[in-house]
Amino acid sequence: MPIGFEMAFPSLIETAKKIGIDIPEEFPGKKEIYAKRDSKLKKIPMDLLHNKPTPLLFSIEGMEGLDWQKLFRFRDDGSFFTSPSSTAYALQLTKDEICLKYLLNVVSKHNGADVFEQFEQGGEFFCLFGRSTDAVLGIFNMHIASQMLIPGEHKLADARKYAANFLHKRRVDNRVVDKWIITKDLPGEVAYGLDIPFYASLPRLEARFYVDQYGGGDDVWIGKALYRMLNVSCDTYLELAKLDYNNCQAVHQNEWKTIQKWYRSCSLGVFGLSERSLLLAYYIAASTVFEPEKSLERLAWAKTASILGTILSQPLSSEQKRQLVNEFKHCSIIKNENGGRPKRQTSFVETLINTISQLSSDILLVQGRDIHQKLIHMWQKWLSTLEEGGNLDEAEAELLVQTIHLSSGLDESSFSHHKYQQLMEMTSKICHQLRLFQNRKVHDPEGCTTDIVTGTTFQIEASMQELVKSVFCKSSDDLDSVTKQSFFAIARSYYYMAYCDPELIESHIHKVLFEKVV
């Protein structure tokens, strides 16, 4: 039986009769419902209801004989225990302006971060008034929501700091427990949320941890029983999630074998690319664009990132850079006379051009689109930036984004869209900031000025907030949401690399790609 149903239902029956609705005198379950109501009223009589806050305030809709002047003492934020239904009933009978103001805030189509003002008092945030110390899960959910803040949402920024500090202290004190729910691994959920912020939480990584933490039918949650939410903490969903993850992981493992064959056939190890760097590139791509049907995007991302990493790992002189650019421009691939096969000693430029040709052929076969010349042009642009000493981080991000978009089938006309250009500029700038931050962490970990809550610089956080606003908020003459979110995906992958230590990333790679869910 839903919470408060035994109180509200009999009152509503009486109200219905008064306005002429024909209600049967007897119906299945009536005696049980009325018996529960009488039992509760014996425990909490009406006199007590008017003199101190009780759970009955959740169930006052339809109740008669209420003294509203006395009850109004218990609505500190304009509501009765933050219950919209009870507050709406009070408004219906009293026309109280404070109740109206609360409900307008609750049902407003977009009220920004101001909605959190309803849950803050004296610098502390709460789920139910006066119960901030019990609501670990509520504060944790606020922590998750607050990471989506956009510029100017100061209250949400306050909520983010409060939630992070609250949860960190609970974690240190080993008190990550909630009064209202017993889950399989609430401490693990909180630990992941604190250790891997939203900006760094790669989709497949988050899913892998959550499948382990999801308790299914064994979770004990008062709301699940009271409101009969049968699809919350559901064993069927858990089993489906495990099957889906393992099937998808099998696809990724087969792709990893394909990537390794490409690595060996191209002799990329000879050119300085380690197999560990290759695995890292594929892991980042697979953890972001993980769907089995997006194999072309995933492989294009991983191969492009691997080749970029190979070039950037070499201490090339100005003359060597010039030679590299010229060789690529003229496509000077050295081949045997016998069948046009490449010689045993393949040049790096030949490897690059062969990879571009293979990616283009795969796209042509699957999508019927020839993107070869576009890819050649994009690489020429990046190599020119290398030769001229330009900003390689920004150029790298642009090359990755456009390669992924071409592989996904995005119409090239979108590249000239003003919103596309804006997002490209923002994403490239952020990726450059994150790469600088990552390099400073490696060479001077004590010298990095960071925000104690976010773990990165204030400048990076401000840029990410701007990107979140541009990606997730709609505007006139906008791009489709999938295209916009791909920019955030690239920025998130850079953030992850800059934020997480190599040892942590190694453990994530093993867990996501090679550890089967059981």
C-alpha positions in Angstrom: 0.0 0.0 0.0 1.5 3.4 -0.9 2.6 5.6 2.0 -0.3 7.6 3.5 -2.8 5.9 1.2 -4.8 4.6 4.2 -5.2 8.2 5.4 -5.9 10.0 2.1 -8.2 7.4 0.4 -11.0 7.3 3.0 -11.0 11.1 3.1 -11.2 11.3 -0.6 -14.1 8.8 -0.6 -16.1 11.0 1.7 -15.3 14.1 -0.4 -16.4 12.3 -3.5 -19.7 11.4 -1.9 -20.3 15.0 -0.9 -20.0 16.2 -4.4 -22.4 13.6 -5.8 -20.1 10.9 -7.1 -21.7 7.5 -6.8 -19.3 5.4 -4.6 -20.2 1.8 -3.6 -20.6 1.3 0.1 -18.5 -1.9 -0.1 -15.6 -2.7 -2.3 -12.6 -5.1 -2.1 -10.0 -3.9 0.4 -12.2 -1.3 2.1 -12.1 -2.9 5.6 -8.3 -3.3 5.5 -7.7 0.3 4.4 -10.0 1.8 7.0 -8.6 -0.5 9.7 -5.1 0.8 8.9 -6.4 4.4 9.1 -8.0 3.9 12.5 -4.8 2.2 13.8 -2.6 5.1 12.7 -5.0 7.7 14.2 -4.8 5.9 17.5 -1.0 6.3 17.4 -1.1 9.9 16.1 -4.3 11.5 17.2 -5.5 14.8 15.6 -4.4 16.8 18.7 -0.9 15.6 18.2 -1.0 16.4 14.5 -1.8 20.1 15.3 0.9 20.4 18.0 4.1 18.9 16.4 5.4 17.7 13.0 4.4 14.1 12.3 4.4 11.8 9.3 0.7 12.5 8.9 1.7 15.8 7.3 2.5 13.7 4.2 -1.1 12.5 4.1 -3.3 15.5 4.9 -5.0 15.7 1.5 -8.7 15.0 1.9 -8.6 15.1 5.7 -11.3 17.1 7.4 -11.4 19.0 10.6 -7.9 20.5 10.1 -6.9 23.7 11.9 -4.8 25.3 9.2 -3.6 28.2 11.3 -1.9 25.7 13.7 -0.6 23.6 10.8 1.0 26.6 9.1 3.6 26.6 11.9 5.1 23.5 10.4 5.9 24.8 6.8 9.2 26.5 7.2 10.0 26.5 3.4 6.3 27.0 2.4 5.6 23.3 2.2 4.5 20.5 4.5 7.5 18.2 4.7 8.4 19.1 1.1 5.2 17.2 0.0 3.7 18.9 -3.1 0.4 17.0 -2.7 -0.1 18.0 0.9 0.9 21.6 0.1 -1.4 21.7 -2.9 -4.3 20.5 -0.7 -3.5 23.3 1.8 -3.5 25.9 -1.1 -6.8 24.5 -2.4 -8.5 25.2 0.9 -6.7 28.3 2.2 -5.4 30.1 -0.9 -2.2 30.7 1.1 0.4 32.7 -0.8 3.4 31.0 0.8 2.1 27.6 -0.3 1.5 28.9 -3.8 5.1 30.3 -4.0 6.5 26.9 -3.0 4.5 25.1 -5.6 5.3 27.5 -8.4 9.0 26.9 -7.6 8.5 23.2 -7.7 6.6 23.0 -11.0 8.4 25.8 -12.8 9.5 24.6 -16.3 13.0 25.9 -15.7 14.0 27.4 -12.4 17.8 26.9 -12.7 19.8 26.3 -9.6 17.5 28.5 -7.5 15.5 25.3 -6.8 18.2 24.3 -4.4 17.5 27.3 -2.2 14.5 25.3 -0.9 17.0 22.7 0.5 19.5 25.1 2.1 19.6 26.7 5.5 22.5 28.4 7.2 25.0 27.0 4.7 23.8 23.4 5.1 21.7 21.4 2.6 19.2 18.8 3.5 16.7 16.3 1.9 14.0 16.7 4.5 14.1 19.7 6.8 16.2 19.0 9.9 17.5 15.6 8.6 20.7 16.5 6.7 22.7 14.0 8.8 20.6 11.0 7.8 20.3 11.6 4.1 23.6 10.4 2.7 21.9 9.2 -0.5 20.0 12.5 -0.9 23.3 14.5 -0.5 25.0 12.1 -2.9 22.3 12.7 -5.5 22.7 16.4 -5.0 26.5 16.0 -5.5 25.8 14.3 -8.9 23.3 17.0 -10.0 25.5 19.9 -8.9 28.3 18.8 -11.2 26.1 19.8 -14.1 26.2 23.5 -13.1 26.6 26.2 -15.7 28.2 29.7 -15.3 26.3 31.9 -12.8 24.7 29.1 -10.8 26.2 30.1 -7.5 23.8 28.2 -5.3 24.6 25.0 -7.2 28.3 25.7 -6.7 27.6 26.0 -3.0 25.7 22.7 -3.1 28.6 21.1 -4.9 31.1 22.1 -2.3 28.9 21.2 0.6 28.0 17.8 -0.8 31.7 17.0 -1.6 32.9 17.9 1.9 29.9 16.2 3.6 30.5 12.9 1.7 34.3 13.1 2.1 33.9 13.4 5.8 31.4 10.5 6.0 33.8 8.4 3.9 36.8 9.1 6.1 34.7 8.3 9.2 33.4 5.1 7.6 29.8 6.3 8.0 28.5 6.1 4.5 25.1 4.7 5.5 21.6 6.0 4.8 18.6 5.8 7.1 16.1 5.1 4.3 17.9 2.6 2.2 20.2 -0.4 2.5 22.0 -1.0 -0.8 24.6 -3.5 -2.0 27.4 -1.0 -2.0 26.5 2.6 -1.2 30.1 3.3 0.0 31.3 2.1 -3.4 28.9 4.4 -5.2 30.0 7.4 -3.1 33.6 6.5 -3.5 33.3 6.4 -7.3 31.3 9.7 -7.3 34.1 11.4 -5.3 37.0 9.9 -7.0 35.8 10.2 -10.6 33.9 13.5 -11.2 31.2 13.9 -13.9 33.7 15.6 -16.3 36.0 12.5 -16.1 33.4 9.7 -15.8 33.7 7.8 -19.1 30.3 6.2 -19.9 31.6 2.6 -20.1 33.7 3.0 -16.9 30.7 4.3 -15.0 28.5 1.5 -16.3 31.0 -1.1 -15.2 31.2 0.1 -11.7 27.4 0.6 -11.4 26.7 -3.0 -12.5 28.8 -4.2 -9.7 27.2 -1.8 -7.2 23.6 -2.4 -8.3 22.0 -4.7 -5.7 18.8 -5.7 -7.6 16.1 -7.2 -5.5 18.3 -7.5 -2.5 18.4 -3.7 -2.0 16.1 -2.6 0.9 14.5 0.7 0.2 11.5 2.1 2.1 10.3 4.0 -1.0 10.5 1.0 -3.2 8.0 -0.9 -1.0 5.8 2.0 0.0 5.3 3.3 -3.6 5.4 -0.1 -5.3 8.1 0.9 -7.7 8.7 -2.6 -9.1 11.3 -1.5 -11.6 13.5 0.0 -9.0 16.3 -2.3 -7.7 15.0 -5.0 -10.1 16.7 -8.3 -10.6 15.5 -8.5 -14.2 17.3 -5.2 -15.1 20.4 -6.4 -13.3 20.5 -9.6 -15.3 19.9 -7.7 -18.5 22.7 -5.3 -17.7 25.2 -8.1 -17.1 24.3 -9.8 -20.3 24.5 -6.5 -22.3 27.8 -5.5 -20.7 29.5 -8.9 -21.3 28.2 -9.0 -24.9 29.5 -5.5 -25.6 32.8 -6.4 -23.9 33.2 -9.4 -26.2 32.8 -7.0 -29.2 35.5 -4.7 -27.7 37.9 -7.6 -27.1 37.6 -8.8 -30.7 38.2 -5.2 -31.9 41.3 -5.1 -29.6 42.7 -8.1 -31.4 42.0 -6.3 -34.7 43.8 -3.2 -33.5 46.8 -5.4 -32.4 47.0 -7.0 -35.8 47.0 -3.5 -37.4 49.7 -2.4 -34.9 52.0 -5.3 -35.9 51.3 -5.1 -39.6 52.2 -1.4 -39.6 55.3 -2.0 -37.4 54.2 0.9 -35.2 56.4 -0.5 -32.4 59.4 0.3 -34.6 58.3 3.9 -34.8 58.0 4.3 -31.1 54.4 3.4 -30.2 54.2 1.0 -27.3 51.5 -1.6 -27.0 50.5 0.0 -23.7 49.9 3.3 -25.5 47.9 1.5 -28.1 45.7 -0.1 -25.5 45.2 3.2 -23.7 44.0 4.8 -27.0 41.6 2.0 -27.7 40.3 2.0 -24.1 39.5 5.7 -24.2 37.7 5.3 -27.4 35.8 2.1 -26.4 34.8 3.6 -23.0 33.3 6.7 -24.7 31.8 5.4 -27.9 31.0 1.9 -26.6 27.9 0.8 -28.6 28.7 -2.3 -30.8 27.2 -0.6 -33.9 29.7 2.3 -33.6 32.7 0.2 -34.4 33.8 2.4 -37.2 33.9 5.5 -35.0 35.7 3.6 -32.2 38.4 2.2 -34.5 38.9 5.5 -36.3 39.3 7.3 -32.9 41.8 4.7 -31.6 43.9 4.5 -34.7 44.0 8.3 -35.2 45.0 8.9 -31.6 47.7 6.2 -31.8 49.3 7.7 -34.9 49.1 11.2 -33.4 50.8 9.9 -30.2 53.5 8.2 -32.2 54.4 11.4 -34.0 54.3 13.5 -30.9 56.5 11.1 -29.0 59.4 11.7 -31.5 61.9 14.6 -30.9 61.7 15.8 -34.5 63.9 18.6 -35.7 62.5 21.4 -37.9 64.0 19.7 -40.9 62.5 16.4 -40.0 59.1 18.0 -39.6 59.4 19.6 -43.0 60.4 16.3 -44.6 57.4 14.6 -42.9 55.0 17.2 -44.2 56.4 17.1 -47.7 56.4 13.3 -47.9 52.8 13.3 -46.9 51.8 16.0 -49.4 53.3 14.1 -52.2 52.1 10.7 -51.0 55.6 9.4 -51.6 55.0 5.8 -50.6 57.8 3.5 -51.5 56.5 0.3 -53.1 57.9 -2.8 -54.8 57.5 -3.2 -58.5 56.0 -6.7 -57.8 52.3 -6.2 -57.4 52.6 -2.7 -55.9 53.3 -4.2 -52.4 55.2 -2.0 -49.9 58.8 -2.9 -49.2 59.6 -4.7 -46.0 60.9 -1.4 -44.4 57.7 0.6 -44.5 57.9 4.4 -43.9 55.8 6.0 -41.2 54.1 8.2 -43.8 53.2 5.1 -45.7 51.6 3.7 -42.6 49.6 6.8 -42.1 48.4 7.0 -45.6 47.5 3.3 -45.6 45.5 3.7 -42.4 43.6 6.7 -43.9 42.9 4.6 -47.0 41.6 1.7 -44.9 39.4 3.9 -42.8 38.0 5.5 -45.9 37.4 2.1 -47.5 35.5 0.8 -44.5 33.3 3.9 -44.5 32.6 3.6 -48.2 31.7 0.0 -47.9 29.3 0.5 -44.9 27.9 4.0 -45.6 28.5 4.5 -49.3 30.4 7.8 -48.6 33.9 8.6 -49.8 35.7 10.6 -47.1 39.3 9.9 -48.3 40.1 13.4 -49.5 38.5 15.0 -46.5 40.7 12.9 -44.2 43.8 13.7 -46.3 43.0 17.4 -46.0 42.5 17.2 -42.2 45.8 15.4 -41.7 47.6 18.0 -44.0 46.2 20.7 -41.8 47.5 19.0 -38.6 50.9 18.3 -40.1 51.2 21.9 -41.2 50.5 23.0 -37.6 53.3 20.6 -36.5 55.7 22.1 -39.0 54.8 25.7 -38.1 55.0 25.2 -34.4 51.3 25.9 -33.8 49.1 24.7 -31.0 49.2 21.0 -31.4 46.8 20.2 -28.6 44.0 22.2 -30.2 44.8 20.9 -33.6 44.8 17.3 -32.3 41.3 17.8 -30.7 40.0 19.2 -33.9 41.3 16.3 -35.9 39.9 13.7 -33.5 36.4 15.4 -33.5 36.2 15.6 -37.2 37.5 12.1 -37.8 34.8 10.7 -35.4 32.1 12.8 -37.1 33.1 11.7 -40.6 33.1 8.0 -39.4 29.7 8.4 -37.8 28.1 9.6 -41.0 27.6 13.2 -40.0 26.8 15.4 -43.0 29.9 17.5 -43.8 27.8 20.6 -44.2 27.5 20.6 -40.4 31.2 21.5 -40.2 30.4 25.0 -41.4 27.5 25.5 -39.0 28.1 28.4 -36.6 27.3 26.2 -33.5 29.7 23.5 -34.7 32.5 26.1 -35.1 31.7 27.5 -31.6 31.8 24.0 -30.0 35.0 23.1 -31.9 36.7 26.3 -30.6 35.6 25.6 -27.0 36.5 21.9 -27.1 40.0 22.6 -28.6 40.7 25.2 -26.0 39.7 22.9 -23.1 41.7 20.0 -24.5 44.8 22.3 -24.7 44.2 23.5 -21.0 43.9 19.9 -19.9 47.0 18.7 -21.7 49.0 21.5 -20.1 47.6 20.5 -16.7 48.4 16.9 -17.3 52.0 17.7 -18.3 52.4 19.9 -15.2 51.2 17.0 -13.0 53.8 14.7 -14.5 56.7 17.1 -14.2 55.8 19.2 -11.1 53.0 17.6 -9.1 53.5 20.0 -6.2 53.3 23.0 -8.4 49.8 22.5 -9.8 47.4 25.0 -8.4 44.1 23.1 -8.1 40.7 23.4 -6.7 40.4 21.1 -3.7 36.8 20.1 -4.7 37.4 19.5 -8.4 41.0 18.5 -8.5 41.8 20.7 -11.5 42.3 24.4 -12.1 39.6 27.0 -11.7 40.2 28.0 -15.4 39.6 24.5 -16.6 36.4 24.2 -14.5 35.1 27.5 -15.9 35.7 26.3 -19.4 34.0 23.0 -18.8 31.0 24.8 -17.4 30.7 26.9 -20.5 30.9 23.7 -22.6 28.2 22.0 -20.6 26.0 25.0 -21.1 26.6 25.0 -24.9 26.1 21.2 -25.2 23.2 20.5 -22.9 21.2 23.7 -23.1 19.1 24.2 -26.3 19.3 27.3 -28.4 17.7 28.6 -31.6 19.2 27.3 -34.9 20.9 24.5 -32.9 22.8 21.3 -33.8 21.3 18.0 -33.0 22.0 16.7 -29.4 24.1 13.7 -30.5 26.5 15.9 -32.5 26.8 18.4 -29.6 27.4 15.7 -27.0 30.3 14.3 -29.1 32.2 17.5 -28.4 31.7 16.9 -24.7 32.8 13.3 -25.1 36.2 14.4 -26.5 36.7 17.0 -23.8 35.7 14.4 -21.2 38.3 11.9 -22.5 41.0 14.6 -22.1 39.7 15.5 -18.7 39.9 11.8 -17.6 43.5 11.5 -18.8 44.5 14.7 -17.0 42.6 13.9 -13.8 43.3 10.2 -13.2 46.7 8.9 -12.2 48.3 6.2 -14.5 48.0 3.5 -11.9 44.2 4.2 -11.6 43.8 4.2 -15.3 45.6 0.8 -15.6 43.1 -0.7 -13.1 40.2 0.8 -15.1 41.5 -0.6 -18.4 41.6 -4.1 -16.9 38.1 -3.8 -15.3 36.3 -2.3 -18.3 37.9 -4.3 -21.2 38.9 -7.6 -19.7 37.1 -8.3 -16.4 33.8 -10.1 -17.1 30.7 -9.2 -15.1 29.6 -12.2 -13.0 
